[in-house]
């Protein structure tokens, strides 16, 4: 005896089993994201619209005071201090990302062209420092850039700094710290892109007497663009909200947006303002991802570059 119900029963049971297996596989990760990302984000958005209490804790009623303070409006009128902090954060992120890209391209290419024996060793040497706590590594840079060190002596001999001043604390120290911390996050995606490089296109460009710059522009850059964009996301977004490096290497004098947010939850005692700053960082992150995606589609000539 046959019929629609009999023929579809095994398929329905199979589909139900696959759905159950998919839910069991996805549920732990989805629950983790819900508890530690979505719910704190919702709470943060609620805090940003609340009133600052007498001791900094949020309280009712709902208001836009935190966003007005973030824009620079206070009881004494308008001040551009927070705007300068935002622009300084953007400029610092841009400079650090460009320096990381300039260093990572030749480094990733050199690792990809090394022999099979030395390639893992070079990758391990690149990654191992990241296993150390970021605070410890930053304190190491403080010692390297302090007065009397070889780097400070070199900068002093070149008349870049006054005598006995050192390179720390300064904006240069913050930039060096950012480049050092985020260099592996750019090298590894570019290395993966160089591993898949079609060398026949490079050879064709060289056979046509293209200069090294034009060979890179037309044969190498389009093929490594996905790695560049992925590394740009991994570098620029964390650098924009960086707190430890700018706080320690900047000596508290070169405040970025991450420092502004952290201080409102600590000494500044203004949780709504800190939450508003965190929301601004999230919006900047989404805007950066959108720009990177559009840039990848435009430069890649299609939808093959996905972030």
N, C-alpha and C positions, 0 to 999 in steps of 0.2 A: 504494500500500500504506500503510495507516495502522495505528496501534497506540498503546498508552500510551507506549512508549519514544520513538516518533518525535514525538508531539505534545508531550511534556514536555521534550524536549531543548532547544529554543530558550528556554523559560522557565527551565530550570535554568541554562543558560549566562548568561542575563540576571541571575538572582539571584546567581550566583557573581561576576559582574562588579560588581554593586552592592555586594556584601560586600567585595570587594577594594578598591573605591574608598573605601568607608567606613573600612576599616582604614588605608589610606594617608592619609586625611584626619585621622583621630583619633590615629594613632600618634605623630606628633611631639609633640603636646601631652601625651598620656599619658606618653610617655617623659620629657618635661621634668618633669612632676609627680612621676613615680616617682623620678627622680634627685635633684631638689632639694627635694622635700617629703616624700615617703613614707619614703625611705631615711634621711634625717637624723632624721625623727621616730622611726623604729624605733631608731636608734642612741641618740637622746636618752633614750628609755624604758629602754634597757639601761643607760646610764650612771647613771640615777637610782637604780637598785637595786644599784649597786656600792659598794664601800668607798672612802672617801677616803684616798688615799695620802699619804705624807709631804710631797710637794710639790704636793698638790691634784689630781693626776691620778687617775682612777678605777682601781681594781684589784679583783681577787677577794679574798674571797668576796662573794656576793650578800648584801645586807642591807637593812633598812628604816631605817637610821640617818638617811639624808638626809630622809626624810619626817618622822621624829621631830624632827629639827632644825628642819624647816620649821614644824612644829606648836609649836615652842618648847621642846622637851625637849633639854637638853644635860647636860654633866658637872656643872653647878652646879644642876641641877633645872630647873623650868619657868620660862620667861620669856615675857611677852606681847608682846615686841618684834615678832616676825614677824606675829603676829595684828594688831597695830596697823598694820603696813605694809599688810596685806591690806585691812583696813577703811578705811584712808586712801585706798588705791587705788580702792576701790569708791565712797567718798564723793566723791573728786575726779572720777571718771568721771561720776557722776550729776549733780553740779553743772555740770560743763562741758557735758554733753549737754543739760541743760535750758536753759542759757544760749544754746547754739547754736540750739536749737529756737525760743526766744523771739525771737532776732534773725533767724533765717532765714525765718520765716513772712511777716512784712511785707516783707522784702527780696525774697523770691521772688515775692510777689504784685505788688510794685511793678515788678519787671522784666517780668513776664508781661503787665502792662497798659501798658507803655511802647510807644511807636510802633515800627514795624518798623525804622526807621532807627537808633534808639538801643538797641534790644534787644541786638544782637550786641556793641555797644561795652560795654554794662554787663556782659554775661557775660564778655567778654574781660578787663575790669578786675577781675572777681572771680577769674578763674582764673590770670591772669598771675603774681601773687605766688607761687603754688604751684610755678612753674617754677624758682624760686630754691631753692638748697640749704637744707634745714631748719635746719642749723647756722647759716648766715649770717643767716637770718631771726630766729633766736633771739637771736643776738648783737645784732641791731638792736633787739629788745625790751629787752635788757639796757641799751642806751644810752638808750632812751626812758624807762625806769623808774629810772634811776640818780639819786642825789641831785643837786639843782640843776636838774632838767629841769622843764618845765611841768606834766607829770602829777604828779610828786612834789610840786611846789609847790602844786598844787590840793589834793592829799590832805593836805598839811601845813596849809593854810589852813582845811580842814574839820576839823582836829584828828583825822584818821584815823591819822596816823603822827607820831612824835616829830620835832622839828626836825632837819634835816640827815641824815635816815636814808634817805630814798628808798623806793620801792616794791619794790626788788630788793635782795637775794633775799627772797622771801616766798611764802606760799601763794597770795596774790592774784596775784602775777606768774606763777606756774605756771598758774593758772586762765585768766588772760588769754592766755598762750601757747597753751594747748590750744584755747581758743575761736577764736583767730586761725587756727591751723593747720588746724582741721577744719571751719571755716565753709563753705567751698565744697562739701564732701562732703554737707552737708545742704541747701544752697540749690539745687543742681542737680537732685536728685530731686524736691524740692518744686516747682521751676520746671516740670519736666516734668509734674507732676500738675496744676498750675494751667493749663497749656496745654490740658489736656483737660477743664477744668472746665465743667460744664453750668450755664451762667448762668441758665437758666430756673428752676432750683430756688432759686437765690438771689433772683431776682425774685419768685417765688411766696411765699417767706418774708417778703420785704419788703411784698408786697401784703397779707399777713395781719398786718401791724403787728408783726412779730417784732423784738425788739431786736437790735442788732449782735452781741451775744454769742450769743443764741439762733440767729441766722442762721448764724453761724460754726459753732455746735455741730451743727446739724441739716442744713445745706446745703453747707457748705464742708469741714468736718472729715472726714466720711465719704468724700468724693471724693478728698481729698488724703492719706488714711490710707496707701495703698501707698507713696507717696513719703516720708512721715514714717517708716515702718518701715524702708524701705531706707536712708534717711539715718541712722536711729538705729544700724543695724548698722555702717555705714561710719564712724560717729563713735565710738560707745561702745567697740567692740572694739579699735581701735588706741589709743584714749586709755587704756584699762585697762593696756596693756603699754608705755606711753610711757616712753622713757628720756632722750632728748636734752633735751626741754623741762624736765622735772623736775630733771635734773642741773644744767643751766645756770641756769635762772631760779630754781630752789630753792636754789642754792648748796650742794647736798649736804646740806641740813638737812631737806628735805621728801622723804624717800625713798619711792618707790612700788615696786610689785612688780617693774617692769621694771628699776629701779636695783638692787634686791636680786639679781636674777638675773645682771645684767651684772657686778656686783662679784665674784660667786663665780667667774666665768671669768677675772677679771683679778686685782685686788689681794687678793680674799678667798681665792683659791686653793682652792676647794672645788667641783669640777666636779659631783659627785653632787648637792649641795645646789642648785646652779644649774639642773641638769637637772630636779630635782623641782619647782622653782619654775616652770620653763617648762611642765612638764606641767600644773601647776595653772592656768596661764594658758590652756592649750589647753582644759582642762575647763571653765573659766569661759566661754570663747568658745562652746563647744558648748551650754552651758547658756543663754547669752544668746540664741543663735540659736533654741533650742527655745522659750524664753519669748516671743520676738518673733513666732515663727510661731503659737503658741497665742493670743497677744494679737491678732494680725491676724485670725485666724479668728473670735475672739469679738467683736471690735469691728466686723469687716467683715460678720459675719453669714453666713459661709460659708467656702469654700476659695479665694475669689478673691484673697486677699492671700497671696502665696507668696514666701518668702525662701529 
